[in-house]
Amino acid sequence: MNQSTRHETRRSPIIAAVRRALSQSCIATAVLAAPMTGVAQNTESPYEPGYVVPMASAFVPEERVLTHREQSTLVRGWLEKRFETILPEIMRREGIDMWIVISREYNDDPVFRSLAPFETYSSRRRTILVFHDRGEEEGVEALSVGRFDYQNLYTVVPTHNEKQFEGLRELVEERNPDRIGINMSERWNHADGLTATQRDALFASLEDYSDRIVSAEMLAVGWLEKRLPEETDAYRHIMRVAHSVIGRAFSNEVIVPGVTTADDVRWWMRQQVAEYGLEGWFHPSVGIQRKGIDGKFSGDAVIQRGDMLWTDFGIQYLGFATDTQHNAYVLRPGEVEPPKGLRDGLRASMRLQDITLAESRVGRSGNDALAASLATADEENLDATIYWHSIGYHGHAAGVPLGMTDYQDGVPVRGELPFRANTWHSVELNVTHPVPEWDNQPVRFSMEEDAVLTDDGWEWVLGRQESFYLIR
């Protein structure tokens, strides 16, 4: 064991465990070792410095997908640590000493899965989870009113199915909290999971405490958006799997120019995720841009040489979502690289990434960062659109947005949320750029990479795309 490994083991047994698991049956490939691009390195590339040529054989995941049993162990460890560290922090920040989450089987509160072990597919019957902050020394107790302890994660307050609200009232009377948070919110969909019937029953049972009940919207958002370092470490592995699917899809393993359609590629990507035993959170998109045709098109359109391709792709793995938009080019006979105008357009979009990261700082609101980013883009003559979102348990996750496609002047209410440290974000944007080789046709260069914001600033989770995938 080298010094670095010993340090990692002392710092986090969970990280050491995932690395031990992932080291088994690994297929070492250049594509996943490349720190900045997620694309295979080729030292004989005819490209200018910084460009790379992907080879189909390189896009095999370096790290095997963990078994469900291995995933369960990791998720359990993260959840226990989150209960000990993140939950007390957020509850105290928001001034809530009791948080009540009520969920019903197959009609789950959006927060529920983030509070449940890996073995849980949905809440059981009616589930009432109660988190009570007992102070700095004792911490937050996690209680389940009813019958279900969810793999011993919760202490059960036993009641009959029809007596749960009576049991909840007795619990509240015993704990006597000052402020009771419930998941009701007009502004935050992730924090609005309390259904109308459960809300009515809750208020009826806690009638004497109605003046203490408040929206837990910012508690729910804070809980969902903040990440442990161990989770971020594992997220890099998750992203490698996602990037490898894109790399294989955008190669001659999948695409035969003049034969393969955009839909063929989309369905191949979805099937590949299923064969990994994983899920997506949206159906993959594959778009074509072609000289002489305005805009993107898809569907049963056949991919031809000289086309620029784009994909929007995301998976669900270890409880987390990914979201990536990458671009490819189909080489014409005799070409060894895309036209310079396309390469310049990709760089323009990368420049917009740099601008937005520089303007998005801990403590600054999304709307302020958006305005500053668009102002700089305008000064640099970039035809830019910015539409970041948070990512984590959900694809479009709880947290600060940096614009939306139809809100380039700022996102009402939610855009005023400040950026916080130890959160994940999908840096999603596009630049429309004229391509001289295509008779100055305007081409949209859409890019999306996931990044983590720490106290020290921004870091790409797994680098970013810096050159086109090439289909020969």
C-alpha positions in Angstrom: 0.0 0.0 0.0 1.6 3.3 -1.1 1.4 6.5 0.9 -1.5 7.9 -1.1 -3.6 4.8 -0.6 -2.9 4.8 3.2 -3.9 8.5 3.3 -7.2 7.8 1.5 -8.0 4.8 3.7 -7.5 6.9 6.9 -9.5 9.8 5.4 -12.5 7.7 4.3 -13.1 4.0 4.5 -16.0 4.4 2.1 -13.7 5.8 -0.7 -11.2 3.1 -0.1 -13.9 0.5 -0.3 -15.3 1.8 -3.6 -11.8 1.9 -5.0 -11.1 -1.7 -4.0 -14.4 -2.8 -5.6 -13.8 -0.9 -8.7 -10.2 -2.1 -9.1 -11.4 -5.6 -9.7 -11.9 -6.6 -13.4 -10.9 -3.1 -14.5 -10.1 -2.6 -18.2 -7.5 0.2 -18.3 -8.2 2.4 -21.2 -6.8 5.7 -22.4 -10.2 7.3 -22.8 -10.9 7.1 -19.0 -7.4 7.9 -17.9 -7.5 11.2 -19.9 -8.1 13.8 -17.2 -9.4 16.6 -19.4 -11.4 15.2 -22.2 -13.0 11.8 -21.6 -11.7 11.0 -25.1 -8.9 8.6 -26.0 -5.5 10.1 -26.5 -3.6 9.4 -29.7 0.0 10.7 -29.9 0.0 10.4 -33.7 -3.0 12.6 -34.2 -2.8 15.0 -37.1 -4.7 17.5 -35.0 -3.2 20.6 -33.7 -2.1 20.4 -30.0 -4.9 19.7 -27.6 -6.9 17.6 -30.1 -7.4 13.9 -29.8 -8.8 11.2 -32.0 -11.2 8.7 -30.4 -10.9 5.0 -31.3 -13.9 2.7 -30.9 -12.0 0.1 -28.9 -11.1 2.7 -26.3 -14.6 3.3 -25.1 -15.0 0.4 -22.7 -15.7 1.5 -19.2 -12.5 1.4 -17.2 -14.4 0.7 -14.0 -17.0 -2.0 -14.0 -20.6 -1.2 -12.9 -20.9 -2.2 -9.3 -23.2 -4.9 -8.2 -26.4 -4.0 -6.4 -24.9 -5.4 -3.2 -21.8 -3.2 -3.5 -24.0 -0.2 -4.3 -26.1 -0.9 -1.3 -23.1 -0.8 1.1 -21.9 2.5 -0.3 -25.3 4.2 -0.3 -25.9 3.1 3.3 -22.6 4.5 4.4 -23.2 7.9 2.7 -26.7 8.1 4.2 -25.6 7.4 7.7 -22.9 10.1 7.4 -25.3 12.6 5.8 -27.7 12.1 8.8 -24.8 12.8 11.2 -23.3 15.8 9.4 -25.3 17.4 6.6 -28.8 17.1 8.1 -28.0 18.8 11.4 -26.2 21.6 9.6 -29.1 22.3 7.2 -31.8 22.0 9.9 -30.0 24.5 12.1 -29.3 26.8 9.2 -33.0 26.9 8.4 -34.1 27.1 12.0 -36.2 23.9 11.9 -35.9 21.5 14.8 -38.4 18.9 13.5 -38.8 17.8 9.9 -41.8 15.6 8.9 -41.7 13.8 5.6 -44.9 11.9 4.7 -44.8 9.6 1.7 -47.2 7.0 0.3 -46.5 3.9 -1.7 -45.9 4.7 -5.4 -46.7 8.4 -4.7 -43.5 9.3 -3.1 -42.4 12.6 -1.9 -39.5 13.8 -4.2 -37.2 13.8 -1.1 -38.1 10.3 0.0 -35.6 8.3 -2.0 -32.7 10.4 -0.8 -33.7 9.4 2.8 -34.1 5.7 2.1 -31.5 2.8 1.7 -30.7 1.3 -1.6 -32.9 -1.7 -1.0 -36.0 0.6 -1.1 -37.8 1.0 -4.4 -40.8 3.0 -3.0 -42.1 4.0 0.4 -44.2 1.4 2.1 -48.0 2.0 2.7 -48.0 5.4 4.4 -44.6 6.3 5.7 -44.1 9.2 8.2 -40.4 10.0 8.7 -39.6 12.4 11.5 -36.2 14.1 12.1 -35.8 15.8 15.4 -32.8 17.9 16.2 -31.8 17.3 19.9 -28.9 19.7 19.8 -25.2 19.7 19.2 -24.3 16.8 21.6 -27.1 14.3 20.7 -27.6 15.3 17.1 -30.7 14.5 14.9 -32.7 11.4 15.6 -34.4 9.6 12.7 -37.8 8.2 13.5 -40.4 6.3 11.5 -44.0 6.5 12.8 -45.7 3.2 11.9 -44.2 -0.1 11.1 -41.2 0.3 8.8 -37.6 0.8 9.9 -36.1 0.7 6.4 -33.2 -1.7 7.0 -32.8 -0.4 10.6 -32.0 3.0 9.4 -34.9 4.5 11.4 -36.1 4.0 15.0 -39.7 2.9 14.8 -42.4 4.6 16.7 -44.9 1.7 16.5 -48.5 2.4 15.5 -51.2 0.6 13.6 -51.6 1.7 9.9 -54.8 3.6 10.8 -53.2 5.2 13.9 -50.1 6.8 12.4 -51.3 10.4 12.8 -52.3 9.8 16.4 -48.8 8.4 16.9 -47.3 11.5 15.2 -49.3 13.8 17.5 -48.0 11.9 20.6 -44.5 12.2 19.3 -44.8 15.9 18.7 -46.3 16.4 22.1 -43.4 14.5 23.7 -40.6 16.3 21.7 -42.3 19.7 21.8 -40.5 21.3 18.8 -40.4 25.0 18.2 -40.6 24.9 14.4 -42.0 22.0 12.4 -41.0 21.8 8.8 -43.2 20.1 6.2 -42.7 19.7 2.4 -45.0 22.4 1.0 -43.7 24.9 -1.5 -45.1 27.0 -4.3 -41.6 27.8 -5.6 -39.6 24.5 -5.3 -41.1 21.4 -6.9 -38.6 19.1 -5.0 -39.9 20.5 -1.7 -43.6 20.2 -2.5 -44.2 16.5 -1.9 -46.9 16.6 0.8 -50.2 15.7 -1.0 -53.4 17.4 -0.2 -55.0 14.5 1.7 -51.9 14.0 3.9 -51.6 17.7 4.5 -55.2 17.8 5.8 -54.7 14.8 8.0 -51.4 16.3 9.3 -53.0 19.7 10.2 -56.0 18.0 11.8 -53.7 15.9 14.0 -51.4 18.8 14.9 -54.1 21.4 15.3 -52.6 22.7 18.6 -49.2 23.1 16.8 -50.4 24.8 13.6 -48.7 28.0 14.5 -45.4 26.2 14.6 -45.7 24.5 11.2 -43.6 26.1 8.4 -42.5 25.3 4.9 -39.4 23.2 4.9 -38.6 24.2 1.3 -35.1 25.4 1.9 -34.3 22.5 4.2 -35.4 20.1 1.5 -33.4 22.0 -1.2 -30.3 22.2 1.1 -30.5 18.5 1.9 -30.8 17.5 -1.7 -28.1 19.8 -3.1 -25.2 19.3 -0.7 -22.7 16.5 -1.4 -20.2 14.6 0.7 -16.6 14.3 -0.7 -17.1 10.6 -0.8 -20.1 11.0 -3.1 -18.2 13.3 -5.4 -15.4 10.8 -5.6 -17.8 8.0 -6.6 -19.5 10.4 -9.1 -16.4 10.5 -11.2 -16.8 6.7 -11.6 -20.4 7.3 -12.6 -19.4 9.9 -15.2 -16.8 7.5 -16.7 -19.6 5.0 -17.3 -21.8 7.7 -18.9 -19.0 9.1 -21.1 -18.0 5.6 -22.3 -21.5 5.1 -23.7 -21.3 8.4 -25.6 -17.8 7.5 -26.9 -18.9 4.1 -28.2 -22.1 5.6 -29.7 -20.1 8.3 -31.5 -17.7 5.8 -33.2 -17.8 3.3 -36.0 -18.8 0.6 -33.6 -22.3 2.1 -33.8 -22.4 4.5 -36.8 -22.0 3.5 -40.4 -22.2 6.7 -42.5 -25.0 6.5 -45.1 -26.7 3.7 -43.2 -27.2 4.5 -39.5 -30.0 6.9 -38.5 -30.1 9.3 -35.5 -32.8 7.1 -33.9 -30.6 4.0 -34.3 -28.0 5.7 -32.2 -30.5 6.9 -29.6 -31.9 3.5 -29.1 -28.5 1.9 -29.0 -27.5 4.2 -26.2 -30.6 3.4 -24.2 -30.2 -0.3 -24.7 -26.6 -0.1 -23.6 -27.6 1.5 -20.3 -30.2 -1.2 -19.8 -27.6 -3.9 -20.4 -25.4 -2.3 -17.8 -28.3 -2.8 -15.4 -28.7 0.9 -15.0 -31.5 3.4 -15.9 -31.7 6.7 -17.7 -33.7 9.7 -16.5 -34.6 10.8 -20.0 -34.5 9.2 -23.4 -31.2 10.0 -25.2 -31.3 12.7 -27.9 -29.2 12.7 -31.0 -29.3 15.6 -33.4 -27.7 16.2 -36.9 -26.5 19.5 -38.3 -25.6 19.6 -41.9 -24.4 22.1 -44.5 -27.3 23.7 -46.3 -29.9 22.8 -43.7 -30.9 25.1 -40.9 -31.0 23.8 -37.4 -30.9 20.3 -35.9 -32.9 17.4 -37.2 -33.2 13.8 -35.9 -35.5 10.9 -36.1 -35.1 8.5 -39.0 -32.7 10.9 -40.8 -29.6 9.0 -42.1 -26.2 10.2 -40.8 -24.0 11.3 -43.7 -20.4 12.2 -44.1 -19.7 15.8 -43.3 -22.5 15.9 -40.6 -22.0 17.4 -37.2 -23.7 15.2 -34.5 -24.8 16.1 -31.0 -26.1 14.1 -28.1 -27.8 14.8 -24.8 -27.5 11.8 -22.5 -27.9 10.9 -18.8 -28.0 7.9 -16.6 -29.0 7.0 -13.1 -26.5 5.1 -11.0 -25.8 4.8 -7.3 -28.8 7.0 -6.7 -27.4 9.9 -8.8 -28.1 11.4 -12.3 -25.7 12.5 -14.9 -26.3 14.9 -17.8 -23.9 15.4 -20.7 -24.0 17.0 -24.2 -21.2 16.2 -26.5 -20.5 16.6 -30.2 -19.1 14.5 -33.1 -18.1 14.9 -36.7 -18.4 12.4 -39.5 -15.3 12.7 -41.7 -15.6 13.1 -45.4 -13.2 11.1 -47.7 -9.7 12.4 -47.3 -10.5 14.5 -44.1 -8.5 13.9 -40.9 -10.2 16.6 -38.9 -13.4 18.7 -38.9 -13.5 22.0 -40.8 -11.8 24.8 -38.9 -15.1 26.7 -38.6 -16.6 23.8 -36.6 -13.5 23.6 -34.4 -13.7 27.3 -33.8 -17.4 27.0 -32.9 -16.6 24.3 -30.3 -14.0 26.5 -28.8 -16.4 29.4 -28.7 -18.7 27.2 -26.6 -15.8 26.2 -24.4 -15.1 29.9 -23.9 -18.6 30.4 -22.7 -18.1 27.6 -20.2 -15.1 29.4 -18.8 -17.0 32.7 -18.5 -19.9 31.1 -16.6 -17.6 29.3 -14.2 -15.7 32.4 -13.5 -18.8 34.4 -12.7 -20.5 31.7 -10.6 -19.0 31.9 -7.1 -20.0 30.7 -3.6 -22.5 33.2 -2.2 -23.4 34.8 -5.5 -27.0 34.4 -6.8 -27.7 32.5 -10.0 -29.3 35.6 -11.6 -26.3 37.8 -10.8 -24.0 35.2 -12.3 -26.2 34.9 -15.4 -26.3 38.6 -16.0 -22.5 39.0 -15.6 -21.9 36.0 -17.9 -24.1 37.2 -20.7 -22.6 40.7 -20.5 -19.1 39.2 -20.9 -20.3 37.0 -23.7 -21.8 40.0 -25.5 -18.5 41.9 -25.1 -16.7 39.0 -26.8 -19.4 38.7 -29.6 -20.6 35.3 -28.5 -24.2 34.5 -29.5 -24.8 32.8 -26.2 -27.6 31.1 -24.3 -27.1 29.8 -20.8 -29.3 27.3 -18.9 -27.4 25.6 -16.1 -29.2 23.4 -13.6 -28.2 21.6 -10.4 -27.8 17.8 -10.6 -27.7 15.1 -8.0 -30.5 12.8 -6.8 -32.5 14.2 -9.7 -31.4 15.2 -13.2 -33.0 18.6 -12.9 -32.1 18.8 -9.3 -32.8 21.1 -6.3 -30.5 24.0 -6.2 -29.7 27.3 -7.9 -30.4 27.6 -11.7 -28.2 29.8 -13.9 -30.8 30.8 -16.5 -33.2 28.7 -18.4 -33.7 28.6 -22.2 -36.8 30.9 -21.8 -35.4 32.9 -18.9 -32.3 34.7 -20.1 -33.1 37.7 -18.0 -33.0 35.7 -14.8 -35.1 32.9 -13.2 -37.8 34.3 -10.8 -37.3 33.5 -7.2 -35.2 30.4 -7.6 -32.5 32.3 -9.5 -32.0 34.4 -6.4 -30.6 31.4 -4.5 -26.9 31.7 -3.9 -24.3 29.1 -5.0 -23.2 27.0 -2.1 -20.1 24.9 -1.7 -20.0 21.1 -2.2 -22.8 21.1 -4.8 -23.0 19.6 -8.3 -24.1 21.5 -11.4 -24.7 20.8 -15.0 -22.9 23.5 -17.0 -25.4 23.6 -19.9 -25.2 26.2 -22.6 -24.7 26.9 -26.3 -23.1 29.3 -28.7 -24.4 29.9 -32.3 -21.4 30.4 -34.5 -21.1 30.9 -38.3 -19.1 28.3 -40.2 -17.2 29.6 -43.2 -16.9 26.2 -44.8 -20.7 25.9 -44.6 -21.2 29.2 -46.4 -21.3 31.0 -43.0 -24.3 29.0 -42.0 -25.0 29.6 -38.3 -24.4 26.4 -36.3 -25.4 25.8 -32.7 -22.7 24.3 -30.5 -24.5 22.9 -27.5 -22.4 21.6 -24.6 -23.1 20.2 -21.2 -20.7 19.0 -18.5 -21.2 18.2 -14.8 -19.0 20.2 -12.4 -18.6 20.4 -8.6 -18.3 23.6 -6.7 -16.1 23.5 -3.6 -14.8 26.1 -1.2 -11.7 26.2 -3.5 -13.8 26.8 -6.6 -14.9 24.8 -9.6 -13.7 21.4 -10.8 -15.0 19.4 -13.8 -16.3 16.1 -12.4 -14.5 14.2 -15.3 -13.0 16.9 -17.5 -14.8 18.4 -20.5 -15.0 17.7 -24.2 -12.3 19.7 -25.9 -12.5 18.1 -29.4 -15.0 16.3 -31.6 -15.5 12.6 -31.5 -14.6 11.4 -35.0 -16.6 8.9 -37.1 -14.7 7.6 -40.0 
